[in-house]
Amino acid sequence: MHVFDNAGHNFDPLIKACGSPGKALQAVTEQAAKNFSPAVSTLPGTSIPAAYPVMVNGIEVFVKGVQVNGVFKLGTAYIP
């Protein structure tokens, strides 16, 4: 996923905490899916995805994604 190749996403602390980019991606996706709801994941009154915060290994990560047929799909993630 491009978020790990882009220094602007600030994932170094999360990768270190999780042990690898793959484990970090899995942890972010699991927490994003667990916390997904249309009320927090879309701009008010629209279906446009909005970033929402999730905690992963004590690090706040902002995520955007959608749910398709009950399955969460991560769009992007970053650490401010």
MODELLER restraints for C-alpha pairs under 7 A, 6 or more apart:
rsr = mdl.restraints
at = mdl.atoms
rsr.add(forms.Gaussian(group=physical.xy_distance, feature=features.Distance(at['CA:3:A'], at['CA:9:A']), mean=5.84, stdev=0.5))
rsr.add(forms.Gaussian(group=physical.xy_distance, feature=features.Distance(at['CA:3:A'], at['CA:76:A']), mean=7.00, stdev=0.5))
rsr.add(forms.Gaussian(group=physical.xy_distance, feature=features.Distance(at['CA:3:A'], at['CA:77:A']), mean=6.69, stdev=0.5))
rsr.add(forms.Gaussian(group=physical.xy_distance, feature=features.Distance(at['CA:4:A'], at['CA:11:A']), mean=6.38, stdev=0.5))
rsr.add(forms.Gaussian(group=physical.xy_distance, feature=features.Distance(at['CA:4:A'], at['CA:21:A']), mean=6.94, stdev=0.5))
rsr.add(forms.Gaussian(group=physical.xy_distance, feature=features.Distance(at['CA:9:A'], at['CA:78:A']), mean=4.45, stdev=0.5))
rsr.add(forms.Gaussian(group=physical.xy_distance, feature=features.Distance(at['CA:9:A'], at['CA:79:A']), mean=5.78, stdev=0.5))
rsr.add(forms.Gaussian(group=physical.xy_distance, feature=features.Distance(at['CA:10:A'], at['CA:78:A']), mean=6.44, stdev=0.5))
rsr.add(forms.Gaussian(group=physical.xy_distance, feature=features.Distance(at['CA:10:A'], at['CA:79:A']), mean=5.38, stdev=0.5))
rsr.add(forms.Gaussian(group=physical.xy_distance, feature=features.Distance(at['CA:11:A'], at['CA:78:A']), mean=6.97, stdev=0.5))
rsr.add(forms.Gaussian(group=physical.xy_distance, feature=features.Distance(at['CA:11:A'], at['CA:79:A']), mean=6.54, stdev=0.5))
rsr.add(forms.Gaussian(group=physical.xy_distance, feature=features.Distance(at['CA:14:A'], at['CA:24:A']), mean=6.35, stdev=0.5))
rsr.add(forms.Gaussian(group=physical.xy_distance, feature=features.Distance(at['CA:14:A'], at['CA:59:A']), mean=6.97, stdev=0.5))
rsr.add(forms.Gaussian(group=physical.xy_distance, feature=features.Distance(at['CA:15:A'], at['CA:21:A']), mean=5.36, stdev=0.5))
rsr.add(forms.Gaussian(group=physical.xy_distance, feature=features.Distance(at['CA:15:A'], at['CA:24:A']), mean=5.52, stdev=0.5))
rsr.add(forms.Gaussian(group=physical.xy_distance, feature=features.Distance(at['CA:17:A'], at['CA:57:A']), mean=6.78, stdev=0.5))
rsr.add(forms.Gaussian(group=physical.xy_distance, feature=features.Distance(at['CA:18:A'], at['CA:24:A']), mean=5.29, stdev=0.5))
rsr.add(forms.Gaussian(group=physical.xy_distance, feature=features.Distance(at['CA:27:A'], at['CA:56:A']), mean=6.57, stdev=0.5))
rsr.add(forms.Gaussian(group=physical.xy_distance, feature=features.Distance(at['CA:28:A'], at['CA:56:A']), mean=6.35, stdev=0.5))
rsr.add(forms.Gaussian(group=physical.xy_distance, feature=features.Distance(at['CA:29:A'], at['CA:74:A']), mean=6.31, stdev=0.5))
rsr.add(forms.Gaussian(group=physical.xy_distance, feature=features.Distance(at['CA:31:A'], at['CA:54:A']), mean=6.30, stdev=0.5))
rsr.add(forms.Gaussian(group=physical.xy_distance, feature=features.Distance(at['CA:31:A'], at['CA:56:A']), mean=6.98, stdev=0.5))
rsr.add(forms.Gaussian(group=physical.xy_distance, feature=features.Distance(at['CA:32:A'], at['CA:54:A']), mean=6.31, stdev=0.5))
rsr.add(forms.Gaussian(group=physical.xy_distance, feature=features.Distance(at['CA:32:A'], at['CA:63:A']), mean=6.67, stdev=0.5))
rsr.add(forms.Gaussian(group=physical.xy_distance, feature=features.Distance(at['CA:33:A'], at['CA:72:A']), mean=5.44, stdev=0.5))
rsr.add(forms.Gaussian(group=physical.xy_distance, feature=features.Distance(at['CA:40:A'], at['CA:52:A']), mean=6.47, stdev=0.5))
rsr.add(forms.Gaussian(group=physical.xy_distance, feature=features.Distance(at['CA:41:A'], at['CA:49:A']), mean=5.77, stdev=0.5))
rsr.add(forms.Gaussian(group=physical.xy_distance, feature=features.Distance(at['CA:41:A'], at['CA:50:A']), mean=5.12, stdev=0.5))
rsr.add(forms.Gaussian(group=physical.xy_distance, feature=features.Distance(at['CA:41:A'], at['CA:51:A']), mean=6.35, stdev=0.5))
rsr.add(forms.Gaussian(group=physical.xy_distance, feature=features.Distance(at['CA:41:A'], at['CA:52:A']), mean=6.05, stdev=0.5))
rsr.add(forms.Gaussian(group=physical.xy_distance, feature=features.Distance(at['CA:41:A'], at['CA:64:A']), mean=6.95, stdev=0.5))
rsr.add(forms.Gaussian(group=physical.xy_distance, feature=features.Distance(at['CA:42:A'], at['CA:48:A']), mean=5.28, stdev=0.5))
rsr.add(forms.Gaussian(group=physical.xy_distance, feature=features.Distance(at['CA:42:A'], at['CA:49:A']), mean=4.35, stdev=0.5))
rsr.add(forms.Gaussian(group=physical.xy_distance, feature=features.Distance(at['CA:42:A'], at['CA:50:A']), mean=4.60, stdev=0.5))
rsr.add(forms.Gaussian(group=physical.xy_distance, feature=features.Distance(at['CA:43:A'], at['CA:49:A']), mean=6.31, stdev=0.5))
rsr.add(forms.Gaussian(group=physical.xy_distance, feature=features.Distance(at['CA:43:A'], at['CA:50:A']), mean=5.44, stdev=0.5))
rsr.add(forms.Gaussian(group=physical.xy_distance, feature=features.Distance(at['CA:49:A'], at['CA:64:A']), mean=6.14, stdev=0.5))
rsr.add(forms.Gaussian(group=physical.xy_distance, feature=features.Distance(at['CA:49:A'], at['CA:65:A']), mean=6.42, stdev=0.5))
rsr.add(forms.Gaussian(group=physical.xy_distance, feature=features.Distance(at['CA:49:A'], at['CA:66:A']), mean=6.97, stdev=0.5))
rsr.add(forms.Gaussian(group=physical.xy_distance, feature=features.Distance(at['CA:50:A'], at['CA:64:A']), mean=5.83, stdev=0.5))
rsr.add(forms.Gaussian(group=physical.xy_distance, feature=features.Distance(at['CA:51:A'], at['CA:62:A']), mean=5.73, stdev=0.5))
rsr.add(forms.Gaussian(group=physical.xy_distance, feature=features.Distance(at['CA:51:A'], at['CA:63:A']), mean=5.03, stdev=0.5))
rsr.add(forms.Gaussian(group=physical.xy_distance, feature=features.Distance(at['CA:51:A'], at['CA:64:A']), mean=4.65, stdev=0.5))
rsr.add(forms.Gaussian(group=physical.xy_distance, feature=features.Distance(at['CA:52:A'], at['CA:62:A']), mean=5.24, stdev=0.5))
rsr.add(forms.Gaussian(group=physical.xy_distance, feature=features.Distance(at['CA:52:A'], at['CA:63:A']), mean=5.50, stdev=0.5))
rsr.add(forms.Gaussian(group=physical.xy_distance, feature=features.Distance(at['CA:52:A'], at['CA:64:A']), mean=6.67, stdev=0.5))
rsr.add(forms.Gaussian(group=physical.xy_distance, feature=features.Distance(at['CA:53:A'], at['CA:60:A']), mean=6.24, stdev=0.5))
rsr.add(forms.Gaussian(group=physical.xy_distance, feature=features.Distance(at['CA:53:A'], at['CA:61:A']), mean=5.51, stdev=0.5))
rsr.add(forms.Gaussian(group=physical.xy_distance, feature=features.Distance(at['CA:53:A'], at['CA:62:A']), mean=4.30, stdev=0.5))
rsr.add(forms.Gaussian(group=physical.xy_distance, feature=features.Distance(at['CA:53:A'], at['CA:63:A']), mean=6.31, stdev=0.5))
rsr.add(forms.Gaussian(group=physical.xy_distance, feature=features.Distance(at['CA:54:A'], at['CA:60:A']), mean=5.70, stdev=0.5))
rsr.add(forms.Gaussian(group=physical.xy_distance, feature=features.Distance(at['CA:54:A'], at['CA:61:A']), mean=5.37, stdev=0.5))
rsr.add(forms.Gaussian(group=physical.xy_distance, feature=features.Distance(at['CA:54:A'], at['CA:62:A']), mean=6.24, stdev=0.5))
rsr.add(forms.Gaussian(group=physical.xy_distance, feature=features.Distance(at['CA:55:A'], at['CA:61:A']), mean=6.12, stdev=0.5))
rsr.add(forms.Gaussian(group=physical.xy_distance, feature=features.Distance(at['CA:60:A'], at['CA:79:A']), mean=6.65, stdev=0.5))
rsr.add(forms.Gaussian(group=physical.xy_distance, feature=features.Distance(at['CA:61:A'], at['CA:77:A']), mean=6.67, stdev=0.5))
rsr.add(forms.Gaussian(group=physical.xy_distance, feature=features.Distance(at['CA:61:A'], at['CA:78:A']), mean=5.75, stdev=0.5))
rsr.add(forms.Gaussian(group=physical.xy_distance, feature=features.Distance(at['CA:61:A'], at['CA:79:A']), mean=4.90, stdev=0.5))
rsr.add(forms.Gaussian(group=physical.xy_distance, feature=features.Distance(at['CA:62:A'], at['CA:77:A']), mean=5.48, stdev=0.5))
rsr.add(forms.Gaussian(group=physical.xy_distance, feature=features.Distance(at['CA:62:A'], at['CA:78:A']), mean=5.38, stdev=0.5))
rsr.add(forms.Gaussian(group=physical.xy_distance, feature=features.Distance(at['CA:62:A'], at['CA:79:A']), mean=6.14, stdev=0.5))
rsr.add(forms.Gaussian(group=physical.xy_distance, feature=features.Distance(at['CA:63:A'], at['CA:76:A']), mean=5.74, stdev=0.5))
rsr.add(forms.Gaussian(group=physical.xy_distance, feature=features.Distance(at['CA:63:A'], at['CA:77:A']), mean=4.26, stdev=0.5))
rsr.add(forms.Gaussian(group=physical.xy_distance, feature=features.Distance(at['CA:63:A'], at['CA:78:A']), mean=6.65, stdev=0.5))
rsr.add(forms.Gaussian(group=physical.xy_distance, feature=features.Distance(at['CA:64:A'], at['CA:74:A']), mean=6.27, stdev=0.5))
rsr.add(forms.Gaussian(group=physical.xy_distance, feature=features.Distance(at['CA:64:A'], at['CA:75:A']), mean=5.30, stdev=0.5))
rsr.add(forms.Gaussian(group=physical.xy_distance, feature=features.Distance(at['CA:64:A'], at['CA:76:A']), mean=5.33, stdev=0.5))
rsr.add(forms.Gaussian(group=physical.xy_distance, feature=features.Distance(at['CA:64:A'], at['CA:77:A']), mean=6.38, stdev=0.5))
rsr.add(forms.Gaussian(group=physical.xy_distance, feature=features.Distance(at['CA:65:A'], at['CA:72:A']), mean=6.95, stdev=0.5))
rsr.add(forms.Gaussian(group=physical.xy_distance, feature=features.Distance(at['CA:65:A'], at['CA:73:A']), mean=5.47, stdev=0.5))
rsr.add(forms.Gaussian(group=physical.xy_distance, feature=features.Distance(at['CA:65:A'], at['CA:74:A']), mean=4.40, stdev=0.5))
rsr.add(forms.Gaussian(group=physical.xy_distance, feature=features.Distance(at['CA:65:A'], at['CA:75:A']), mean=4.53, stdev=0.5))
rsr.add(forms.Gaussian(group=physical.xy_distance, feature=features.Distance(at['CA:65:A'], at['CA:76:A']), mean=6.88, stdev=0.5))
rsr.add(forms.Gaussian(group=physical.xy_distance, feature=features.Distance(at['CA:66:A'], at['CA:72:A']), mean=5.79, stdev=0.5))
rsr.add(forms.Gaussian(group=physical.xy_distance, feature=features.Distance(at['CA:66:A'], at['CA:73:A']), mean=5.36, stdev=0.5))
rsr.add(forms.Gaussian(group=physical.xy_distance, feature=features.Distance(at['CA:66:A'], at['CA:74:A']), mean=6.76, stdev=0.5))
rsr.add(forms.Gaussian(group=physical.xy_distance, feature=features.Distance(at['CA:67:A'], at['CA:73:A']), mean=5.93, stdev=0.5))
